[in-house]
Amino acid sequence: MASRAQAITAFVLCLNLIFFSMVSASGTCSIDYTKLKLGTNYCSPLASLLDLDAAICLCAALKANLLGIVLDLNVALGVFLTTCGKTLPSGFICH
């Protein structure tokens, strides 16, 4: 019975991971994203953040047009994250 309970627990945890990896930019940025501007090293403040946190912060900066560009938010977000060595989380949508 213990192995069945472990299997069910593992399955539920996997479902939670899948569900929470498909989030949109509704979270809050843990840094002052207003400091993320082109012409400065915008990657430095993101270096200590997890990919999802970095995506949320960059999405907020792009929506506020702090980086001075008007592009498709999701394309720009992917480019900026890649430039900073971060990965756009699967299913993340900046809107």
C-alpha positions as CSV (number, residue, x, y, z in Angstrom):
1,M,0.0,0.0,0.0
2,A,2.8,2.4,0.7
3,S,4.0,2.3,-2.9
4,R,0.5,3.1,-4.2
5,A,0.3,6.1,-1.8
6,Q,3.7,7.2,-2.9
7,A,2.7,6.9,-6.6
8,I,-0.4,9.0,-6.0
9,T,1.5,11.6,-4.1
10,A,4.1,11.8,-6.9
11,F,1.4,12.1,-9.5
12,V,-0.3,14.9,-7.6
13,L,3.0,16.7,-7.2
14,C,3.7,16.4,-11.0
15,L,0.3,17.8,-11.8
16,N,1.0,20.8,-9.5
17,L,4.3,21.4,-11.2
18,I,2.7,21.3,-14.6
19,F,-0.2,23.6,-13.6
20,F,2.1,26.1,-11.9
21,S,4.6,26.2,-14.8
22,M,1.8,27.4,-17.0
23,V,1.3,30.8,-15.4
24,S,0.8,34.2,-16.9
25,A,2.5,37.4,-15.7
26,S,0.1,37.9,-12.9
27,G,2.8,37.6,-10.2
28,T,4.7,40.5,-8.7
29,C,8.2,41.4,-9.4
30,S,10.5,41.0,-6.4
31,I,12.9,43.7,-7.5
32,D,12.5,47.3,-8.6
33,Y,11.7,46.7,-12.3
34,T,11.7,50.4,-13.1
35,K,15.6,50.2,-13.0
36,L,15.5,47.8,-16.0
37,K,16.4,50.0,-19.0
38,L,18.2,49.6,-22.2
39,G,21.6,51.2,-22.2
40,T,22.2,49.9,-18.7
41,N,23.1,46.4,-17.7
42,Y,19.5,45.3,-17.2
43,C,20.7,41.7,-16.7
44,S,22.4,42.4,-13.4
45,P,19.3,42.8,-11.3
46,L,17.9,39.6,-12.9
47,A,21.0,37.5,-12.3
48,S,19.9,36.3,-8.8
49,L,16.2,35.6,-9.9
50,L,14.7,32.4,-11.0
51,D,13.6,32.2,-14.6
52,L,9.9,32.8,-13.7
53,D,10.7,35.7,-11.5
54,A,12.9,37.3,-14.2
55,A,10.1,36.8,-16.7
56,I,7.6,38.5,-14.5
57,C,9.9,41.5,-13.9
58,L,10.9,41.9,-17.5
59,C,7.2,41.5,-18.6
60,A,6.3,44.4,-16.2
61,A,9.1,46.5,-17.6
62,L,8.1,45.8,-21.1
63,K,4.4,46.6,-20.4
64,A,5.5,49.9,-18.8
65,N,7.6,50.6,-21.9
66,L,10.7,51.2,-19.7
67,L,12.9,49.5,-22.2
68,G,11.9,52.0,-24.9
69,I,10.7,49.5,-27.5
70,V,7.3,48.6,-28.8
71,L,7.3,45.0,-30.0
72,D,5.3,41.8,-29.4
73,L,5.7,41.5,-25.7
74,N,6.2,37.7,-25.7
75,V,8.8,37.8,-28.5
76,A,10.7,40.7,-26.8
77,L,10.5,38.9,-23.4
78,G,12.0,35.8,-24.9
79,V,14.9,37.7,-26.5
80,F,15.7,39.7,-23.3
81,L,15.6,36.6,-21.1
82,T,17.9,34.7,-23.5
83,T,20.3,37.6,-23.6
84,C,20.5,37.5,-19.7
85,G,21.0,33.7,-19.8
86,K,17.5,33.0,-18.5
87,T,14.8,30.7,-20.1
88,L,11.3,31.7,-20.8
89,P,9.1,29.3,-18.7
90,S,7.0,27.0,-20.8
91,G,3.5,28.4,-21.2
92,F,4.4,31.9,-19.8
93,I,2.4,34.6,-21.4
94,C,3.1,38.3,-20.9
95,H,-0.1,40.3,-21.4
